[in-house]
Amino acid sequence: REEVDKMKLVTSNFGEINIPDDNIINFEKGIPGFEKNTGYVIINDEDKDSPFCWLQSIEDPDLTFTLVNPYLVHEGYNPKFPTSQMEKLGEGSQEDYSVLSIVIIPDDIKEIRTNLMAPIVINLKTRKAAQIITEGDNYPVKYYIFKQLEKNKAK
């Protein structure tokens, strides 16, 4: 078995972790508001049933975004992305892309929300990623996950 090059990453939230170099995701222009940070790694929840994961900056040990699989929290989520934006991530078929949305966790957990209008799109082949605004305005910037789950239960 080939030896995989690993990077030792020291983080505020997850301690010291070893990351295989080919797990690093590159945001060419960073994430809006965090343009200086371009290298990230995804850290999955140890609970396999959890819809959440984390996007950890490799440049800033304090910078971590909580992400959620939007297809698991919004039934029928089917965003369309501008071709020009997708081309910047490199060639790929639909299976080569992962779509995750940033979660905001306020003090009141019932106000937990995610941005369905501008999810993170990752080309798993090229390891390039960007936060891309969906075409049309079918999805809200603030989608209240907890409130929606309660609505769905009430049905």
N, C-alpha and C positions, 0 to 999 in steps of 0.2 A: 504494500500500500504506500502511495506517495505521501511524503511529508507535506502537510499544508502549512504555509506561512501564517503565523498568528500574530496579532497585535495585542499587547496588554493594555487594557483600557481601565482607567480608574474613574469611577462614577460616584456621584453623591448619593444616588438612590439605590444602586445595585452593588456597591463595593467594587472590588477589582474583578474584572472578567477578561477572559481570553476570547478574542474574536478572530475567526479565520479571515484573512485579507479579502477573500472573495465574497464575504458577507457585507462588505462596506457598500453603502448606497451613496451615490453622488448627486447632490442637488446643485446643478451648475450655477444657478442664481440664488441659492439658499431658499429659505422659506420666508415669505413676506414678514418683515419685522426682525428677521434673524439672518440677513443676507450674508454676514461674515462666516456663518457656519454652513459648510457645504457637504461635509462627510457625516454620515449617520449609520447607525446599525439598528436593526429591529430586535427587540428583546421580547420573547413570547412569555405569556403567563404560564406558570408551572401547572395551573389548572387547565387541562386540555379543553374543557367545556367553556372556558371564559371567552367572550367575544373581544376582549381587550388585549392590546399589546402596547409596547412603548417604542418610541423613536428616540434613540439616545444619540446626542451629538458626540462625535469623536474628538472635536476640538474643545468643547466646553463641558467639563464634568457635571456642571449644574443644570445643563439644558436637556430636558427630557419632555417629550410630548406624549400624552396618552392618546392612543388610537383605538378605533373600533372598526370592525368590518361593517360597513353601512348596509350590506345586504341582509345582515342578521337583525338589524334594529328597525329597518324600514321595508316592510313588505312591498314588493314591486319596484324597488329602487333599480333604475335602469338609465343611468346618466349617459348623455352623448357629449363627447369632447371634441373641440376644434381640431381638425386634421393637422393644422400647422403646429399646434402644441404637442400633439402626439408624435409627430415626425421628429421633434427635438429629442425625444427619448430613444430614438433608434428604431430599426425594423423590428417587427414582432407581430405575431398573430394574437388573437384575443386571449388565449391561454397564457401568453407571456406577460400579461399585465396583472398587477395586484392593485386594488383600489381600497384605500383605508381613509377614514376621516378623523380629523383632530377632535378630541373630546375636551370640553371645559368642565372641570369639577369644582363647583363653588362650595361654600361652607354648607349650604342647604342642599344635601344630596338629591332632593327631589327636583332641583333646578338643573341637574346634569344635562348637558346638551352637546350636540355635535354639529359640525358644519357640513351639511350635505351638498351645498352649492359649490364648494371648492375643496374637493377631497385631494388627498395625496395619491398620485398615480405613479407606480413603480414598474419599470420594464425589468422583469426578472432576468432577462438574457443580458442586457447591457449594463444593468445595475444603475441606470440613470433614473432620476425621479424628479417630480415637480408637483407643486400644488396647482391644480388646474381648475379654472372656473368652468362649470358645465354650461352647455348651450341651452338657451331658453331660461325661463325662471320657474322651473318645475319644482325645485328643491330649496328649502330655506337655509339661511346661514345659521339660524338657531333652531335646531330640531331637538325638542325636549324629550329625551329618551324615556325617562321615568314616567312622565305624564302620558306619553304615547302607549307605554306598556299597560298603564292603568286603564286607559281608554279601551285598549284591545281586550283586556280581561272583562270589562263591563259588557262587551258585546254578547 
